[in-house]
Amino acid sequence: MSPLRLILVGLGARAQFWMRVIRDNPDCTIVGLVDPSEPARLRALEQWPDAITAADVGLLARLEADAVLLATPPGGREAQIEAACAAGLAILAEKPLADSVERAARYVEMAEAANVPLMVGLNFRFLPVTQKTLTLFDDTVGAPEFARFTYERWRDGWKPNFNKYPLTMDQPMLWEQSIHHFDLMRYVYRSEPVSVFGKTFNPGWSMYRDDANVSALITFANGVTVNYQGLWQSNWQTPGFQWRSECARGVVVQNDQFGALNYALHDDAVLTPVSLPPYEQWINDAVALLAAFVAALRGTAPLLCSGRDHLNSLRMVQACILSAQQGQAINPADLDNDAKREIGHPSTHSAIQQRTSL
Ligand SMILES: NC(=O)c1ccc[n+]([C@@H]2O[C@H](COP(=O)([O-])OP(=O)(O)OC[C@H]3O[C@@H](n4cnc5c(N)ncnc54)[C@H](O)[C@@H]3O)[C@@H](O)[C@H]2O)c1
């Protein structure tokens, strides 16, 4: 079978990982490279000299391909999605699909109308540590009831190899990072959120224009309650991560975002480390994600991480922002895709208040 022909759109930091992952997958090849930045195109061409390059997505109409991989900033993807849909190309879009629920919902509808598969790059779901957590719940410690999720980081937004748009975007922590965490919670707790009570803030030393730190109390339909703290502007260079789930017969404790998984039964004196297959951070998860995308396009597996499913994680982000603005808990399910209920429309806040207080 001939390899899947991909057009990589956006050739910045994240694309560097994707180029390596695609290179290592014999089922895929890159035929097109799109970025308005000439240095970015030239750098990518060094790795894929046979690919056709272009400064904009007009290329999608001219080049024979099977799919696009969007590794662009989440703001302003309208033309990219439109071009992919018009050319009938499947879409693998980096998270978050958009920087608002309303825009993301529009993209999902556009892809569905064009009958184009749309998958979102939620690579953390594919980590061995995430998969193993599910089996620990099922086979060892029993059903989770509540949890504490802490992600503490001083993210140097000026680091040369880091993207720069989060420095100036609205709510960078929530849209760029917490989206992974919220998605993981939905995934491992196998339930949808019914309440998000959030607070977002920016400490005095923050280099980000808008809030880089988030606290939230999140409740899921199955009763699981999560105490969440996500920081991009902690004040120590050494990062901290702990995700501890309290379950029917004990606890699951993950001490690193990529691994370091442990469990303890109620009477155990110490944690038992769980062995995980060897993995390379940012690579193995993307390898598995790409394999899942290819399988879906070949028709050998269902599409995972669909754009429509992703809307539920994006609604958690939006609920958290609204909650912080209003000082009260918000049910993400109460947020529909109507632009009138977008943040910043004071007239609609009262409508949401009325509905959530019922
Ligand atoms: N899944 C993960 O773990 C992970 C990790 C890092 C980044 N990301 C995501 O990847 C995406 C890109 O992030 P990044 O760090 O590479 O950002 P970046 O700023 O380093 O790169 C983005 C690139 O897109 C280009 N671009 C901008 N507008 C474009 C357009 N209209 N058409 C084509 N190219 C355009 C820019 O010139 C730049 O080269 C974001 O959605 C981000 O959240 C995901």
The ligand as a Tripos MOL2 file, in Angstrom:
@<TRIPOS>MOLECULE
LIG
   44    48     1     0     0
SMALL
NO_CHARGES

@<TRIPOS>ATOM
      1 N1          0.5180   18.0720   21.4330 N.am      1 LIG1
      2 C1          1.5640   18.6190   22.0150 C.2       1 LIG1
      3 O1          2.1490   18.0740   22.9270 O.2       1 LIG1
      4 C2          2.0200   19.9670   21.5280 C.ar      1 LIG1
      5 C3          3.2660   20.4850   21.9020 C.ar      1 LIG1
      6 C4          3.6220   21.7320   21.4100 C.ar      1 LIG1
      7 C5          2.7580   22.4490   20.5960 C.ar      1 LIG1
      8 N2          1.5560   21.9070   20.2740 N.ar      1 LIG1
      9 C6          0.5920   22.6340   19.4220 C.3       1 LIG1
     10 O2          1.1130   22.7410   18.0960 O.3       1 LIG1
     11 C7          0.6150   23.9410   17.4980 C.3       1 LIG1
     12 C8          1.8010   24.7510   16.9790 C.3       1 LIG1
     13 O3          2.6280   25.0750   18.0680 O.3       1 LIG1
     14 P1          4.1770   25.4270   17.8480 P.3       1 LIG1
     15 O4          4.8110   25.3000   19.2000 O.co2     1 LIG1
     16 O5          4.7350   24.6740   16.7420 O.co2     1 LIG1
     17 O6          4.0680   26.9890   17.4580 O.3       1 LIG1
     18 P2          5.1650   27.8340   16.6710 P.3       1 LIG1
     19 O7          4.7780   29.2620   16.8470 O.co2     1 LIG1
     20 O8          6.5390   27.4080   17.0630 O.co2     1 LIG1
     21 O9          4.9510   27.3970   15.1470 O.3       1 LIG1
     22 C9          3.7880   27.7040   14.4240 C.3       1 LIG1
     23 C10         4.1760   27.8620   12.9550 C.3       1 LIG1
     24 O10         2.9730   28.0630   12.2190 O.3       1 LIG1
     25 C11         3.2430   29.0490   11.2410 C.3       1 LIG1
     26 N3          1.9940   29.6580   10.8040 N.ar      1 LIG1
     27 C12         1.2990   30.6660   11.3590 C.ar      1 LIG1
     28 N4          0.1990   30.9140   10.6510 N.ar      1 LIG1
     29 C13         0.1900   30.0490    9.6150 C.ar      1 LIG1
     30 C14        -0.6920   29.8140    8.5340 C.ar      1 LIG1
     31 N5         -1.8110   30.5270    8.3810 N.pl3     1 LIG1
     32 N6         -0.3910   28.8390    7.6440 N.ar      1 LIG1
     33 C15         0.7280   28.1080    7.7850 C.ar      1 LIG1
     34 N7          1.6050   28.2780    8.8040 N.ar      1 LIG1
     35 C16         1.3260   29.2480    9.7070 C.ar      1 LIG1
     36 C17         4.2070   30.0160   11.9090 C.3       1 LIG1
     37 O11         4.9370   30.7940   10.9560 O.3       1 LIG1
     38 C18         5.0990   29.0560   12.6850 C.3       1 LIG1
     39 O12         6.2180   28.6470   11.9290 O.3       1 LIG1
     40 C19        -0.2200   24.6310   18.5660 C.3       1 LIG1
     41 O13        -1.5700   24.2930   18.3940 O.3       1 LIG1
     42 C20         0.3000   24.0560   19.8670 C.3       1 LIG1
     43 O14        -0.6190   24.0590   20.9260 O.3       1 LIG1
     44 C21         1.1880   20.6830   20.6980 C.ar      1 LIG1
@<TRIPOS>BOND
     1     1     2 1
     2     2     3 2
     3     2     4 1
     4     4     5 ar
     5     4    44 ar
     6     5     6 ar
     7     6     7 ar
     8     7     8 ar
     9     8     9 1
    10     8    44 ar
    11     9    10 1
    12     9    42 1
    13    10    11 1
    14    11    12 1
    15    11    40 1
    16    12    13 1
    17    13    14 1
    18    14    15 2
    19    14    16 1
    20    14    17 1
    21    17    18 1
    22    18    19 2
    23    18    20 1
    24    18    21 1
    25    21    22 1
    26    22    23 1
    27    23    24 1
    28    23    38 1
    29    24    25 1
    30    25    26 1
    31    25    36 1
    32    26    27 ar
    33    26    35 ar
    34    27    28 ar
    35    28    29 ar
    36    29    30 ar
    37    29    35 ar
    38    30    31 1
    39    30    32 ar
    40    32    33 ar
    41    33    34 ar
    42    34    35 ar
    43    36    37 1
    44    36    38 1
    45    38    39 1
    46    40    41 1
    47    40    42 1
    48    42    43 1
@<TRIPOS>SUBSTRUCTURE
     1 LIG1         1 GROUP 0 **** ****
